[in-house]
Each structure stands twice: as C-alpha cells, then as structure tokens.
Amino acid sequence: MQNNKSIIALMYDFDKTLCTKDMQEYTFIPNVGLTTQEFWTESNNLSKERKMDGILAYMWLMLEKAHAAKVSIRRENFVLRGKDLEFYPGVVEWFERINQIGEDLDVQVEHYIISSGLHEIIEGSSIFNNFKEVFACEYLYDENDVACWPKNAVNYTTKTQFLFRINKGVLDISNDEELNKYTPEDNRPIPFRNMVYIGDGLTDVPCMKLVKANGGYSIAVYQEGRRDKVEDLIQHERVDFISLADYSEGSELDKTVKDILCKMAMVDSLKKRNKYQIDSI
C-alpha cells in the first residue's frame, strides 16, 4: 500500500491569537504620537463616515499619521517592527513540537497565517519562518521603497478565499484561474477535514464556520480572564473548542490540538486503506 504522507494544515489568525494585541499597538501607534484608543477610534470613524472597508481605513490612516509625525514608512522599517511583538506563552516553541507530533503520526503538518494585520510586521517576527505561507495585508512600495498604496487587504470575509487556496494548493494570490478551476475533492492537496483554524473572535467567524462545516476543526482562543468573549462562539456552534491562549506543552490548547491531529491521522490512514482495497479489485 502506497504511503504518501497526508498533510494537515494549521491556520492561524495573528493579532490576539498568537501575539498579545494588535501588532500596530506595540510601537507604531506610540511612535506617531497617539494612544491605541485614539488611533482605532479615528480609523473606525473614517470607515463609517466614508463608507470604507475597515482594513483599508486603518492602512490609509497609518500612512497619514506616519507622514504627519515624520515616521519612516519604508518597507524595512515595518519589518523591523516585527521584533517588538510579544507572544502568548509557548508560541515560540509550539511549531517545532507540533511538527514532531506530525512526524510521529506519519503526517506532515503545515502552518499558515491568515491575518488582517501587516505581512511586513509578521515577516520581521521571530516566528515568521515557521509558516508555509502568510496571507496578510501588505503595502505597495514606490521606487524609494516607501509605502504608497495597499497592495493586499485582507478583511474578515476575504479571509475565506485563503482556505480554498490552501485546500487546492494555489498559494499565489495573483493566480485566480487555478483557484477557480474545478478540482475534484480527491485531487486537492489538503482536504478541509485536515484543517484546523485557530482565531480569537468574531472577525474569524467566517473561516471558523467554513472549516467546521466541512469536516475540519475550529478553535477560539482567549486571553486570561476573558473567556466570556468566546463562549458565545461555542454555544452557537461556530467553533468546536475554546481555549486559553496558552501554547505551552501540556496546556489545554496543546492537548486539544494533539487529539485533533491523532484523529485526523487515523481517519486518513483508514481512507488510504479503503482506497487501496478498492483499487486492488
């Protein structure tokens, strides 16, 4: 019986899922002379008043405030801000440990980011190299490498397209033709049943619901003392599990993901055995 390793995709939101707050709040917002509340209030008001996508509103406002405060918005400056991110307990060590569990189960684990935060800042973080692909907002840069226009904007509904890109193995976001081409379920590299989505709240609901409805698992994580923020998600069956955002070995989240990986590996092994027996007739 042929033993091609099955692939399991772990997909994460970033802000308040892996890092402890919105990435702009660590250094960018203080550097332009605003409080967190001032920046997000102005961004939300801009979105409402101009009937503007909320993600495009914050991306535009970052450029405007940086210009006014004479803060550099070269690509390298955004990347450097990734070094200031703070992660939940266990995040840094998480990926190597989960990959090893996959090896022990004879499956390949791949990690993906699907975020409305900035790709450039994620790129500068200590965990960036753990991801097969990062789907996030990004700026276009002029000939002087200065941000001038949003190149990619990822909001809570457009996030779902990246589930299908991962499902079909079409990771180049400029390639819509292959993404929209009919592909039989059995020919897709990562079936939805082999997907786990981890997010922190309402903006992740479309992805959480889509993964859950198609046989995968969705997990909502929460900060210490804020369990009430995600209880509604499990009560109304939008996610399978809720867990404290603690990625340390032996934590509730760690145990839950390990059990999910074990089940996925077992189901895939049985499907391969079934297919082998059918093909041998």
C-alpha positions as CSV (number, residue, x, y, z in Angstrom):
1,M,0.0,0.0,0.0
2,Q,1.4,3.4,-1.1
3,N,2.4,5.6,1.9
4,N,2.3,9.2,0.7
5,K,2.2,11.4,3.8
6,S,-1.1,13.2,4.3
7,I,-0.8,17.0,5.0
8,I,-2.6,18.7,7.9
9,A,-2.9,22.5,7.8
10,L,-2.9,24.5,11.0
11,M,-4.1,28.0,10.1
12,Y,-3.9,30.9,12.5
13,D,-5.1,34.5,12.8
14,F,-2.3,36.6,14.2
15,D,-3.3,39.5,16.3
16,K,-4.6,38.4,19.7
17,T,-4.3,34.8,18.5
18,L,-0.5,34.4,18.6
19,C,0.6,37.9,19.7
20,T,-1.0,39.6,22.7
21,K,-2.6,42.6,21.0
22,D,-2.9,44.3,17.6
23,M,0.5,44.5,16.1
24,Q,0.3,48.2,15.4
25,E,-0.1,48.9,19.1
26,Y,3.4,47.7,20.1
27,T,5.5,50.5,18.6
28,F,3.8,52.1,15.5
29,I,0.9,53.9,17.2
30,P,3.0,55.2,20.1
31,N,5.6,56.4,17.6
32,V,3.1,58.5,15.7
33,G,2.0,60.2,19.0
34,L,-1.3,58.6,19.5
35,T,-2.9,56.3,22.1
36,T,-4.3,53.0,21.0
37,Q,-7.9,54.3,21.6
38,E,-7.3,57.5,19.6
39,F,-5.9,55.6,16.6
40,W,-8.6,52.9,16.4
41,T,-11.4,55.4,17.1
42,E,-10.3,57.6,14.2
43,S,-9.9,54.6,12.0
44,N,-13.4,53.3,12.8
45,N,-14.9,56.8,12.3
46,L,-13.1,57.1,8.9
47,S,-14.6,53.8,7.8
48,K,-18.1,54.7,8.8
49,E,-18.1,58.3,7.5
50,R,-16.5,57.4,4.1
51,K,-18.3,54.0,3.9
52,M,-14.9,52.5,3.6
53,D,-13.6,49.0,4.2
54,G,-12.3,49.0,7.7
55,I,-9.0,47.3,6.8
56,L,-8.3,49.9,4.0
57,A,-9.2,52.6,6.5
58,Y,-6.5,51.6,9.0
59,M,-3.9,51.1,6.3
60,W,-4.6,54.5,4.9
61,L,-4.5,56.1,8.4
62,M,-1.2,54.5,9.2
63,L,0.4,56.2,6.2
64,E,-1.3,59.6,7.0
65,K,-0.2,59.6,10.7
66,A,3.3,58.5,9.8
67,H,3.6,61.3,7.3
68,A,2.4,63.8,9.8
69,A,4.7,62.6,12.6
70,K,7.7,62.2,10.1
71,V,7.9,58.5,10.9
72,S,9.6,56.4,8.1
73,I,7.3,54.1,6.2
74,R,9.9,52.3,4.2
75,R,9.4,48.6,4.0
76,E,12.4,47.8,6.1
77,N,11.0,50.0,8.9
78,F,7.8,48.0,9.0
79,V,9.7,44.7,9.0
80,L,11.8,45.9,11.9
81,R,8.7,46.5,14.0
82,G,8.1,42.7,14.0
83,K,10.9,42.4,16.5
84,D,8.8,44.2,19.1
85,L,5.9,41.7,19.1
86,E,5.1,39.8,22.2
87,F,3.6,36.3,22.0
88,Y,1.4,34.3,24.3
89,P,3.1,31.6,26.4
90,G,4.5,28.7,24.4
91,V,4.1,30.2,20.9
92,V,7.8,30.3,20.0
93,E,8.3,26.6,20.9
94,W,4.9,25.5,19.6
95,F,5.7,24.9,15.9
96,E,8.7,22.6,16.3
97,R,6.8,20.5,18.9
98,I,3.6,20.2,16.7
99,N,5.7,19.3,13.7
100,Q,7.3,16.5,15.7
101,I,3.9,15.2,16.7
102,G,3.0,15.1,13.0
103,E,6.2,13.1,12.2
104,D,5.4,10.6,15.0
105,L,1.9,10.2,13.4
106,D,3.4,9.9,9.9
107,V,1.7,13.0,8.7
108,Q,3.1,16.3,7.5
109,V,2.0,19.4,9.4
110,E,2.0,22.8,7.7
111,H,1.4,26.2,9.3
112,Y,-0.3,29.2,7.7
113,I,-1.2,32.7,8.7
114,I,-4.5,34.3,7.6
115,S,-4.4,37.8,9.1
116,S,-5.8,41.3,8.7
117,G,-2.5,42.6,10.1
118,L,0.5,43.6,8.1
119,H,2.6,41.0,6.3
120,E,5.7,43.2,6.7
121,I,5.5,43.2,10.5
122,I,4.8,39.5,10.7
123,E,7.8,39.0,8.4
124,G,10.0,40.6,10.9
125,S,8.8,38.5,13.8
126,S,10.8,35.7,15.4
127,I,8.2,33.1,14.3
128,F,7.9,34.0,10.6
129,N,10.0,31.2,9.2
130,N,7.6,28.6,10.7
131,F,4.9,29.3,8.2
132,K,4.4,27.7,4.8
133,E,2.7,30.9,3.7
134,V,1.5,34.2,5.3
135,F,-1.7,35.7,3.8
136,A,-2.0,39.2,5.2
137,C,-2.4,42.9,4.3
138,E,0.6,44.4,2.5
139,Y,1.6,47.8,1.1
140,L,2.9,48.6,-2.4
141,Y,6.2,50.5,-2.4
142,D,7.5,53.1,-4.7
143,E,10.9,53.3,-6.3
144,N,12.3,54.5,-3.0
145,D,10.8,51.6,-1.1
146,V,8.3,53.9,0.6
147,A,4.7,52.6,1.2
148,C,2.3,54.4,-1.2
149,W,-0.7,52.1,-1.7
150,P,-2.4,49.0,-0.2
151,K,-1.2,46.0,-2.3
152,N,-3.3,43.4,-0.4
153,A,-6.1,44.0,2.0
154,V,-7.5,41.0,4.0
155,N,-10.7,41.5,5.8
156,Y,-12.8,39.0,7.8
157,T,-14.8,37.8,4.8
158,T,-12.0,37.8,2.2
159,K,-10.1,35.6,4.6
160,T,-12.1,32.6,3.5
161,Q,-10.6,32.6,-0.1
162,F,-7.3,31.6,1.5
163,L,-8.8,28.5,2.9
164,F,-9.6,27.4,-0.6
165,R,-6.1,28.4,-1.8
166,I,-4.6,26.1,0.9
167,N,-7.2,23.4,0.1
168,K,-6.2,23.5,-3.6
169,G,-2.6,24.3,-3.2
170,V,-2.9,27.6,-5.1
171,L,-0.9,29.8,-2.8
172,D,0.0,32.5,-5.4
173,I,-2.7,35.1,-4.7
174,S,-2.4,36.5,-8.2
175,N,-3.5,33.1,-9.6
176,D,-7.3,33.2,-9.7
177,E,-7.6,31.0,-12.7
178,E,-6.2,27.9,-11.0
179,L,-8.2,28.7,-7.8
180,N,-11.5,28.9,-9.6
181,K,-10.8,25.9,-11.8
182,Y,-12.8,22.7,-10.9
183,T,-10.7,20.4,-8.9
184,P,-12.1,17.0,-7.7
185,E,-12.0,16.7,-3.9
186,D,-9.7,13.8,-4.0
187,N,-7.1,15.7,-6.1
188,R,-6.9,18.6,-3.6
189,P,-3.6,18.6,-1.5
190,I,-5.3,19.4,1.8
191,P,-8.9,18.4,2.3
192,F,-11.0,20.5,4.7
193,R,-11.2,17.6,7.0
194,N,-7.4,18.0,7.5
195,M,-7.7,21.7,8.5
196,V,-7.5,23.4,11.9
197,Y,-8.3,27.1,12.2
198,I,-7.3,29.0,15.4
199,G,-8.6,32.5,15.9
200,D,-9.7,34.8,18.7
201,G,-13.1,36.2,17.9
202,L,-15.9,37.5,15.6
203,T,-13.6,38.6,12.8
204,D,-12.6,34.9,12.4
205,V,-16.1,33.5,12.4
206,P,-16.4,33.1,8.6
207,C,-13.2,31.0,8.5
208,M,-14.1,29.1,11.7
209,K,-17.6,28.2,10.4
210,L,-16.4,27.2,6.9
211,V,-13.7,24.9,8.3
212,K,-16.0,23.4,10.9
213,A,-18.9,22.9,8.4
214,N,-16.5,21.0,6.0
215,G,-15.2,18.5,8.5
216,G,-12.2,20.3,10.0
217,Y,-11.9,21.8,13.4
218,S,-12.0,25.4,14.7
219,I,-10.7,26.7,18.0
220,A,-11.3,30.1,19.5
221,V,-8.6,31.3,21.9
222,Y,-9.0,33.9,24.6
223,Q,-6.9,36.0,27.0
224,E,-6.7,35.3,30.7
225,G,-9.9,36.4,32.3
226,R,-11.8,36.9,29.0
227,R,-13.4,33.6,28.4
228,D,-16.8,35.2,28.2
229,K,-15.7,36.8,24.9
230,V,-15.7,33.4,23.1
231,E,-18.3,31.4,25.0
232,D,-21.0,32.6,22.5
233,L,-18.9,31.0,19.7
234,I,-19.1,27.5,21.1
235,Q,-22.6,27.9,22.4
236,H,-23.8,28.7,18.9
237,E,-21.7,26.0,17.2
238,R,-19.4,28.4,15.4
239,V,-16.3,26.7,16.8
240,D,-15.6,23.2,18.1
241,F,-13.5,24.3,21.1
242,I,-12.5,27.3,23.1
243,S,-9.2,27.5,25.0
244,L,-7.0,29.9,26.9
245,A,-4.3,31.3,24.6
246,D,-1.5,29.3,26.2
247,Y,0.5,27.3,23.6
248,S,2.8,25.7,26.2
249,E,3.3,21.9,26.3
250,G,0.6,20.3,28.4
251,S,-1.8,23.2,28.2
252,E,-5.5,22.7,27.3
253,L,-4.8,24.0,23.8
254,D,-1.8,21.8,23.3
255,K,-3.8,18.7,24.4
256,T,-6.8,19.6,22.1
257,V,-4.6,20.1,19.0
258,K,-2.7,16.8,19.7
259,D,-6.0,14.9,19.9
260,I,-7.2,16.5,16.7
261,L,-4.0,15.6,14.9
262,C,-4.3,12.0,16.2
263,K,-7.9,11.7,14.9
264,M,-7.0,13.3,11.5
265,A,-4.1,10.9,11.1
266,M,-6.2,7.9,11.9
267,V,-9.0,8.9,9.5
268,D,-6.6,9.5,6.7
269,S,-4.9,6.1,7.3
270,L,-8.3,4.4,7.1
271,K,-9.2,6.2,3.9
272,K,-6.0,5.2,2.3
273,R,-6.6,1.6,3.3
274,N,-10.1,1.7,1.9
275,K,-8.9,3.2,-1.4
276,Y,-6.1,0.6,-1.7
277,Q,-8.5,-2.2,-1.3
278,I,-10.9,-0.7,-3.9
279,D,-8.1,-0.1,-6.4
280,S,-6.8,-3.7,-5.9
281,I,-10.1,-5.3,-7.1
